[in-house]
Amino acid sequence: MRKALLAACCLVVSACKTATPGPSQTEPQTPPAPPAPAQALPMPAGLDASAMNEQVNPCDDFYEYACGTWLKTTEIPADRPRWSRGFDDIMARNEDILRDILEKTAAGKAPEGTPYAQKLGDFYGACMDEAKLEASLPVLKAELAKLTGAKDAKALAQQVGQMHARSVFPFFRFGSNNDLKDASQVVGEVDQGGLTLPDRDYYLNGDDKSKALRAAALEHTKNMFVLLGESPEAAAKSAATVMEVETALAKASQSRVERREPKNLYHRLERKGLKAETPAFPWDVYFTAAGAKDVQALNVTHPAFFKEVERLVKTTPPATWKTYLTWHYVLGNIPALPKAFQDERFRFSQTLTGVKQDTVRWKKCVRYTNAGLGEALAQPFITRTFGADGKATTQQMVVELEKSFERDLDTLAWMDAATKEQALVKLHKIVNKIGYPDQWRNYDGVQVDRGSFLTSWAGLNTFEQARQLAKIGKPVDKAEWLMSPPTVNAYYNPPFNEIVFPAGILQAPFFDRSATAPVNFGAMGMVVGHEITHGFDDEGRQYDADGNLRDWWTPASDQAFRERVACVKTQYDNYTAVDDLKLNGALTLGENVADLGGLKLAHSAMEEWLRKNPEEARRAGGARFTPSQQLFLGYAQSWCSKTRDEFARQLVMVDPHAPPRWRVNGPLGNLSEFQKAFQCKADAKMVRPKAERCEVW
């Protein structure tokens, strides 16, 4: 994600001829003017010439060609683990807008049309009152006294349930989810959890970096217990206890790669079956305390994990439970605790991310408010940033990308007719959600206290967990969004068979109203195509048109698909992420397949769009780069990114996406459209040999 400048310019000039009207037959004939130099042609709107490194041949390293100068001149902000020209730049602009809205609302001057203004203002105001945070420790300790003193399994189940009701999740997680085999219904779901470090492998790997990180985690945990009032010696023992419990849970946890297989996460044991599998844990007491007294319909994602939870309940002494529960309750409330706790948490985060300074308080408070009251905060944000024209244009783009997938489907030689028919049914049933929900969320039940952020934090988390559990046993609400509209992201949701594009991402450089159509198709069009393809990647393809986990593939097409995605896995296994650390092709497989499919769909859709819109085609054709070149540059420049090494190492372990360099260069190496656009020779570095080229969709 080196030839001379002249070579790159020649490639551009030879493909940038403009369509000018010929002379009238009644006018005197004059010799044609010589071709204009590349610099005389305008830069396509939406592309950033200053970001490029045109000393690099695009056929050697396209990411460096599109982003090289940006990479050289851009500094990662001190409070960030990475910085990107796309996601992070937009997020920063969005946060400035949200801050303005919240500060006015907290001062009693909410923008017109702001719902729940009192709750928004009080929550943000309480969050920003750092002086009052210093008074929160006695309140926290009083809560700990009630929630961590269990002497037997029944009391432990009671206290774990009470914590879970507040969205603090020691031992395991509990919530609601679609029944994977009946996507119209919502069931309860218990899932593995209870860890502090980002992934189970941090506890299990034997390399020096993992050992050093565990040592840092022990020191961090010890320091937190000291802040709670323990002596350094006692705190060190408490930290070791937490690490021991979490290591046992990590050993029983599924890996991230295993969890990418939907069938591995579906075990409808029901409440009765869970009790039979793990009788030593008082589940009836737990579910009552957690706020789901009557739940019966239950999916247990990983039954073996809960056997380990039961073993820990039976074999560890109450003092161990107390220490472990204390740690997780403190960790779950860090945002509302005194500055010393937050400073210690930041100090440890530096080990994981490499950041140089902590995030300023207002940014934290904006993020907390958006996470908890996002659909209330979104409404004035939408008014300010996202017009009806943006929604309409995006909808047109989505429709064109879906048509592109349909055309592509018809050409696939490896898929048989029966499977194509089912794929077409699924494609036609995809629901498109753009910008913001049709129905806004109700926050009437949220309890907020302007005088105490700890109380407000607990109130918001309690509300959200209760909202999730209230879904159990009811039909699925297909109108619900899983992200707030200001969020800079997009997603495909298999059980809903929907693609969702919040207003937060529908801004430059992903979507720029002033950009040429090819640039927008390369940036936002690829995002759309990426999400469509997720419905047919190695995970998404296992769900049918109605969102049910059901095998609708013939054996022959299934085998052909597996062979093609195996090619993608092998390709990305060979890329280096940072230092000597290779990418995990299995972990990133779905995203890599979606990137490859999304780019192919975006290019096809762009060609059809320009055919239907000759005025836009003329505008794009009169620029310094051809439409195809504009598309690929628009794509690459939306991913210009820099990442700190510490964070890059973490992402290799936990992130299902490849690093930006490989999100750009990886899929482009497989696309004949890219090779043609930049007239790359067959042996160019950016062109994968035909025998190794991967194509799925």
ZAMARGU-4260 file (C-alpha; in steps of 0.2 Angstrom, whole numbers, plus 5000, padded with zeros to 4 digits):
<rodrens>
0) 5000/5000/5000 | 5061/5017/4947 | 5060/5024/4932 | 5063/5042/4928 | 5049/5055/4929
5) 5049/5055/4910 | 5044/5037/4909 | 5029/5040/4921 | 5024/5056/4911 | 5025/5047/4895
10) 5013/5034/4901 | 5001/5048/4906 | 5003/5058/4891 | 5000/5044/4879 | 4983/5040/4887
15) 4977/5058/4890 | 4971/5063/4873 | 4956/5075/4874 | 4941/5074/4862 | 4940/5091/4854
20) 4928/5096/4840 | 4936/5095/4823 | 4937/5111/4812 | 4921/5116/4802 | 4922/5111/4784
25) 4919/5129/4779 | 4934/5135/4789 | 4952/5135/4782 | 4962/5120/4787 | 4976/5123/4798
30) 4990/5110/4804 | 4985/5102/4820 | 4993/5109/4836 | 5007/5098/4844 | 5001/5088/4859
35) 5000/5098/4875 | 5013/5093/4888 | 5006/5084/4903 | 5008/5098/4915 | 4996/5109/4904
40) 4982/5096/4907 | 4972/5099/4923 | 4974/5088/4938 | 4958/5078/4940 | 4947/5086/4953
45) 4948/5075/4969 | 4966/5070/4967 | 4981/5077/4976 | 4996/5080/4965 | 5006/5085/4981
50) 5004/5068/4988 | 5011/5059/4974 | 5029/5054/4971 | 5031/5054/4952 | 5049/5049/4952
55) 5042/5031/4955 | 5035/5021/4941 | 5017/5017/4945 | 5021/4999/4938 | 5034/4997/4951
60) 5026/5002/4967 | 5009/5011/4965 | 5006/5015/4983 | 5023/5025/4983 | 5018/5033/4966
65) 5001/5039/4973 | 5006/5043/4991 | 5025/5044/4992 | 5027/5063/4995 | 5012/5062/5008
70) 5021/5048/5017 | 5038/5057/5017 | 5030/5074/5023 | 5016/5069/5035 | 5019/5067/5053
75) 5008/5055/5064 | 5000/5066/5077 | 5007/5063/5094 | 4991/5056/5101 | 4988/5044/5087
80) 4995/5027/5083 | 4992/5030/5065 | 4987/5044/5053 | 4978/5042/5036 | 4973/5054/5022
85) 4956/5045/5022 | 4949/5039/5038 | 4958/5048/5051 | 4958/5065/5042 | 4939/5064/5040
90) 4937/5058/5058 | 4947/5073/5064 | 4935/5085/5054 | 4920/5076/5060 | 4926/5077/5078
95) 4928/5096/5077 | 4910/5097/5071 | 4903/5086/5085 | 4913/5096/5097 | 4905/5112/5092
100) 4888/5104/5093 | 4891/5097/5110 | 4899/5112/5118 | 4885/5123/5112 | 4873/5110/5119
105) 4881/5108/5136 | 4880/5127/5137 | 4861/5127/5134 | 4863/5133/5116 | 4859/5117/5106
110) 4858/5118/5088 | 4839/5118/5082 | 4832/5101/5080 | 4844/5093/5092 | 4835/5079/5101
115) 4839/5074/5119 | 4848/5090/5121 | 4848/5089/5140 | 4855/5072/5140 | 4868/5076/5127
120) 4874/5092/5136 | 4874/5084/5153 | 4884/5069/5148 | 4897/5079/5138 | 4897/5092/5152
125) 4900/5079/5165 | 4914/5071/5155 | 4923/5087/5153 | 4922/5092/5171 | 4939/5084/5175
130) 4939/5092/5193 | 4924/5081/5198 | 4933/5066/5191 | 4945/5067/5206 | 4930/5064/5218
135) 4925/5048/5209 | 4937/5036/5218 | 4927/5034/5234 | 4911/5030/5224 | 4921/5017/5214
140) 4927/5009/5230 | 4910/5008/5237 | 4904/5000/5222 | 4918/4987/5222 | 4914/4983/5240
145) 4896/4977/5234 | 4902/4969/5218 | 4918/4959/5222 | 4916/4951/5239 | 4908/4934/5234
150) 4912/4919/5245 | 4903/4906/5236 | 4898/4902/5218 | 4880/4909/5220 | 4887/4925/5226
155) 4900/4925/5212 | 4886/4922/5198 | 4876/4937/5206 | 4891/4949/5205 | 4896/4944/5188
160) 4878/4946/5182 | 4877/4964/5190 | 4894/4969/5181 | 4887/4962/5165 | 4872/4972/5167
165) 4883/4988/5167 | 4892/4982/5152 | 4908/4977/5161 | 4912/4959/5156 | 4923/4948/5167
170) 4925/4930/5163 | 4914/4930/5147 | 4902/4941/5137 | 4883/4941/5136 | 4871/4949/5124
175) 4859/4946/5110 | 4862/4941/5092 | 4852/4935/5077 | 4850/4916/5077 | 4862/4912/5063
180) 4850/4899/5056 | 4834/4909/5058 | 4840/4927/5055 | 4822/4933/5058 | 4824/4930/5077
185) 4835/4936/5091 | 4842/4925/5104 | 4853/4927/5119 | 4872/4924/5116 | 4886/4920/5128
190) 4903/4922/5121 | 4921/4920/5126 | 4929/4936/5134 | 4937/4941/5151 | 4954/4946/5144
195) 4963/4963/5146 | 4976/4961/5132 | 4970/4963/5114 | 4970/4945/5109 | 4972/4928/5117
200) 4989/4925/5108 | 4997/4939/5118 | 4995/4927/5133 | 5001/4912/5124 | 5015/4917/5112
205) 5033/4913/5118 | 5043/4926/5108 | 5052/4940/5116 | 5041/4954/5111 | 5026/4944/5119
210) 5035/4941/5135 | 5040/4959/5136 | 5022/4965/5133 | 5016/4953/5147 | 5028/4960/5159
215) 5022/4977/5155 | 5004/4972/5157 | 5009/4965/5174 | 5017/4981/5179 | 5002/4991/5173
220) 4990/4980/5183 | 5001/4982/5198 | 5001/5001/5197 | 4982/5001/5196 | 4980/4991/5212
225) 4993/5003/5220 | 4981/5018/5215 | 4967/5008/5223 | 4977/5008/5239 | 4986/4992/5240
230) 5005/4991/5244 | 5017/4988/5230 | 5020/4970/5236 | 5001/4966/5238 | 4998/4975/5221
235) 5011/4964/5212 | 5002/4948/5219 | 4985/4955/5213 | 4993/4958/5196 | 5000/4940/5195
240) 4983/4933/5200 | 4974/4943/5186 | 4987/4937/5173 | 4985/4919/5179 | 4966/4919/5177
245) 4967/4928/5160 | 4980/4916/5154 | 4968/4901/5158 | 4954/4910/5149 | 4965/4913/5134
250) 4970/4895/5133 | 4952/4890/5132 | 4948/4904/5119 | 4946/4901/5100 | 4958/4910/5089
255) 4953/4925/5078 | 4955/4913/5063 | 4944/4900/5070 | 4931/4913/5074 | 4930/4918/5056
260) 4921/4902/5052 | 4903/4905/5056 | 4899/4887/5060 | 4912/4887/5074 | 4902/4900/5083
265) 4884/4892/5082 | 4879/4880/5096 | 4861/4882/5101 | 4862/4874/5118 | 4848/4884/5125
270) 4848/4889/5144 | 4844/4871/5148 | 4859/4864/5138 | 4871/4877/5145 | 4866/4872/5163
275) 4869/4854/5159 | 4886/4857/5151 | 4892/4868/5166 | 4882/4864/5181 | 4894/4871/5194
280) 4890/4889/5188 | 4873/4895/5195 | 4866/4901/5178 | 4849/4905/5185 | 4856/4917/5198
285) 4867/4925/5184 | 4854/4928/5171 | 4842/4936/5184 | 4856/4948/5190 | 4861/4951/5172
290) 4844/4957/5168 | 4838/4942/5158 | 4829/4932/5170 | 4818/4923/5158 | 4830/4920/5144
295) 4829/4902/5137 | 4834/4904/5118 | 4853/4904/5119 | 4868/4902/5108 | 4884/4897/5116
300) 4898/4902/5104 | 4912/4891/5111 | 4906/4878/5124 | 4923/4872/5128 | 4927/4890/5135
305) 4913/4889/5147 | 4919/4873/5154 | 4935/4882/5158 | 4925/4896/5167 | 4916/4882/5177
310) 4933/4875/5181 | 4939/4892/5187 | 4924/4894/5198 | 4926/4877/5206 | 4945/4878/5209
315) 4950/4896/5212 | 4947/4903/5230 | 4936/4918/5233 | 4951/4930/5235 | 4955/4926/5217
320) 4938/4931/5211 | 4938/4947/5221 | 4955/4952/5213 | 4950/4948/5196 | 4933/4956/5197
325) 4940/4971/5205 | 4952/4973/5190 | 4939/4972/5177 | 4927/4984/5185 | 4941/4997/5187
330) 4946/4994/5169 | 4928/4996/5163 | 4926/5013/5172 | 4943/5021/5167 | 4935/5035/5157
335) 4926/5041/5173 | 4941/5039/5186 | 4954/5052/5192 | 4968/5058/5181 | 4980/5046/5189
340) 4971/5031/5183 | 4969/5038/5165 | 4988/5042/5165 | 4993/5025/5170 | 4981/5017/5157
345) 4989/5029/5144 | 5006/5024/5149 | 5003/5006/5146 | 4994/5010/5129 | 5010/5017/5123
350) 5017/4999/5124 | 5004/4993/5112 | 5002/5008/5101 | 5018/5019/5102 | 5008/5035/5104
355) 5018/5049/5111 | 5004/5059/5121 | 4987/5055/5128 | 4971/5061/5118 | 4965/5078/5124
360) 4949/5077/5135 | 4937/5085/5123 | 4941/5072/5110 | 4938/5058/5122 | 4922/5065/5127
365) 4916/5067/5109 | 4920/5049/5106 | 4911/5043/5122 | 4896/5053/5118 | 4895/5047/5100
370) 4897/5029/5105 | 4883/5030/5118 | 4871/5043/5111 | 4876/5043/5093 | 4859/5044/5085
375) 4854/5059/5095 | 4871/5068/5091 | 4870/5063/5073 | 4854/5073/5069 | 4862/5090/5070
380) 4878/5083/5062 | 4868/5077/5047 | 4860/5094/5045 | 4877/5102/5044 | 4887/5089/5034
385) 4876/5078/5023 | 4863/5084/5010 | 4850/5075/5001 | 4861/5076/4985 | 4874/5066/4994
390) 4862/5052/4999 | 4855/5052/4981 | 4872/5051/4972 | 4878/5037/4984 | 4862/5027/4981
395) 4865/5029/4962 | 4883/5023/4964 | 4877/5008/4975 | 4864/5003/4962 | 4878/5004/4948
400) 4890/4993/4958 | 4876/4980/4961 | 4873/4980/4942 | 4892/4978/4940 | 4892/4963/4951
405) 4877/4955/4941 | 4886/4957/4925 | 4902/4950/4933 | 4892/4935/4939 | 4886/4931/4922
410) 4904/4929/4916 | 4911/4918/4929 | 4916/4901/4921 | 4920/4893/4938 | 4903/4895/4945
415) 4889/4883/4939 | 4871/4889/4934 | 4862/4883/4950 | 4874/4892/4961 | 4873/4908/4950
420) 4855/4908/4952 | 4856/4908/4971 | 4869/4921/4971 | 4858/4932/4960 | 4844/4930/4972
425) 4855/4936/4986 | 4862/4950/4977 | 4844/4957/4973 | 4839/4956/4991 | 4854/4966/4998
430) 4847/4981/5007 | 4856/4997/5005 | 4857/5009/5020 | 4865/5026/5016 | 4869/5041/5027
435) 4857/5039/5042 | 4843/5028/5049 | 4825/5030/5044 | 4820/5028/5062 | 4830/5036/5076
440) 4834/5027/5092 | 4825/5031/5108 | 4835/5037/5122 | 4822/5040/5135 | 4828/5027/5147
445) 4846/5034/5148 | 4850/5041/5166 | 4863/5055/5165 | 4869/5066/5180 | 4878/5082/5176
450) 4887/5081/5193 | 4895/5064/5191 | 4902/5057/5175 | 4905/5040/5184 | 4886/5039/5187
455) 4882/5045/5169 | 4895/5032/5162 | 4886/5018/5171 | 4869/5025/5167 | 4873/5025/5148
460) 4881/5007/5148 | 4867/5000/5159 | 4855/5007/5146 | 4864/5000/5131 | 4865/4983/5139
465) 4847/4982/5144 | 4842/4988/5126 | 4852/4974/5119 | 4845/4961/5130 | 4827/4967/5127
470) 4829/4961/5109 | 4830/4943/5114 | 4814/4932/5109 | 4808/4946/5098 | 4809/4948/5079
475) 4824/4956/5071 | 4822/4975/5069 | 4829/4977/5051 | 4829/4996/5053 | 4842/4996/5066
480) 4860/5003/5062 | 4875/4995/5071 | 4885/5011/5069 | 4881/5029/5072 | 4880/5041/5057
485) 4895/5051/5061 | 4906/5036/5061 | 4919/5035/5047 | 4917/5017/5042 | 4905/5006/5032
490) 4899/4988/5034 | 4891/4972/5027 | 4880/4963/5040 | 4877/4945/5034 | 4861/4941/5045
495) 4853/4957/5038 | 4860/4955/5021 | 4863/4973/5020 | 4877/4986/5016 | 4878/5002/5027
500) 4887/5018/5023 | 4886/5031/5037 | 4886/5049/5033 | 4903/5050/5042 | 4912/5042/5028
505) 4903/5050/5013 | 4915/5064/5013 | 4932/5068/5004 | 4942/5060/5000 | 4930/5045/4999
510) 4916/5055/4992 | 4919/5072/4985 | 4905/5081/4977 | 4918/5091/4967 | 4928/5076/4961
515) 4927/5068/4944 | 4916/5052/4943 | 4931/5041/4941 | 4940/5047/4957 | 4924/5045/4967
520) 4922/5027/4960 | 4940/5023/4965 | 4937/5029/4982 | 4919/5028/4988 | 4914/5016/4973
525) 4927/5004/4979 | 4921/5005/4997 | 4903/5001/4990 | 4910/4986/4979 | 4920/4980/4994
530) 4905/4979/5005 | 4894/4970/4992 | 4908/4958/4989 | 4908/4954/5008 | 4891/4946/5005
535) 4901/4933/4994 | 4918/4932/5003 | 4923/4916/5012 | 4912/4921/5027 | 4898/4930/5019
540) 4894/4917/5005 | 4889/4905/5019 | 4873/4915/5022 | 4858/4915/5010 | 4848/4929/5003
545) 4838/4930/5020 | 4853/4930/5031 | 4852/4912/5037 | 4868/4902/5039 | 4864/4889/5025
550) 4874/4880/5011 | 4867/4886/4995 | 4882/4881/4984 | 4884/4865/4974 | 4899/4855/4978
555) 4908/4859/4962 | 4906/4878/4964 | 4911/4877/4982 | 4927/4868/4978 | 4931/4881/4964
560) 4928/4895/4976 | 4939/4887/4989 | 4953/4886/4976 | 4952/4904/4972 | 4952/4911/4989
565) 4967/4899/4993 | 4977/4909/4980 | 4972/4925/4989 | 4978/4918/5006 | 4994/4913/4999
570) 4997/4930/4991 | 4995/4939/5007 | 5004/4927/5018 | 5020/4932/5009 | 5018/4951/5012
575) 5028/4959/5027 | 5018/4970/5038 | 5032/4977/5049 | 5050/4972/5053 | 5050/4953/5051
580) 5032/4950/5054 | 5022/4943/5040 | 5003/4946/5037 | 4991/4932/5042 | 4983/4928/5025
585) 4969/4917/5034 | 4964/4931/5046 | 4964/4945/5032 | 4956/4933/5019 | 4938/4941/5019
590) 4944/4959/5018 | 4957/4955/5004 | 4944/4946/4994 | 4932/4961/4996 | 4946/4973/4991
595) 4950/4963/4975 | 4931/4961/4971 | 4927/4979/4976 | 4940/4987/4964 | 4935/4976/4950
600) 4917/4981/4952 | 4921/4999/4954 | 4930/4999/4938 | 4916/4991/4928 | 4903/5002/4936
605) 4913/5017/4932 | 4914/5012/4914 | 4896/5010/4913 | 4892/5026/4922 | 4903/5036/4910
610) 4894/5028/4895 | 4877/5034/4902 | 4884/5051/4907 | 4894/5058/4892 | 4895/5075/4900
615) 4904/5068/4915 | 4915/5057/4903 | 4920/5073/4894 | 4925/5081/4910 | 4935/5066/4916
620) 4943/5063/4899 | 4950/5081/4898 | 4961/5078/4913 | 4979/5074/4915 | 4975/5055/4919
625) 4963/5044/4910 | 4947/5039/4919 | 4955/5022/4923 | 4970/5030/4930 | 4960/5042/4940
630) 4950/5028/4948 | 4966/5019/4953 | 4974/5035/4960 | 4958/5039/4969 | 4958/5022/4977
635) 4976/5023/4982 | 4975/5041/4989 | 4961/5037/5000 | 4972/5024/5009 | 4988/5035/5011
640) 4993/5030/5029 | 5007/5030/5041 | 5007/5018/5057 | 5018/5017/5072 | 5028/5001/5072
645) 5021/4996/5089 | 5003/4998/5083 | 5007/4989/5066 | 5012/4974/5076 | 4996/4974/5086
650) 4986/4975/5070 | 4994/4960/5062 | 4988/4950/5077 | 4970/4957/5078 | 4965/4967/5063
655) 4956/4957/5048 | 4962/4970/5036 | 4979/4971/5028 | 4990/4986/5030 | 4986/5000/5018
660) 5001/4997/5007 | 4995/4980/5003 | 4977/4985/5002 | 4983/4995/4987 | 4997/4985/4979
665) 4990/4968/4983 | 4973/4968/4974 | 4980/4979/4959 | 4993/4966/4955 | 4979/4954/4950
670) 4969/4966/4940 | 4972/4967/4921 | 4962/4983/4921 | 4976/4991/4931 | 4990/4984/4920
675) 4981/4991/4905 | 4978/5008/4913 | 4996/5011/4916 | 5003/5001/4902 | 5013/4990/4913
680) 5024/4977/4905 | 5021/4958/4910 | 5036/4958/4921 | 5033/4974/4930 | 5034/4973/4949
685) 5016/4978/4951 | 5010/4964/4939 | 5008/4947/4946 | 5013/4932/4934 | 4997/4925/4926
690) 5001/4908/4934 | 5000/4917/4952 | 4986/4929/4948 | 4971/4928/4960 | 4953/4931/4954
695) 4938/4927/4964 | 4924/4938/4959
</rodrens>
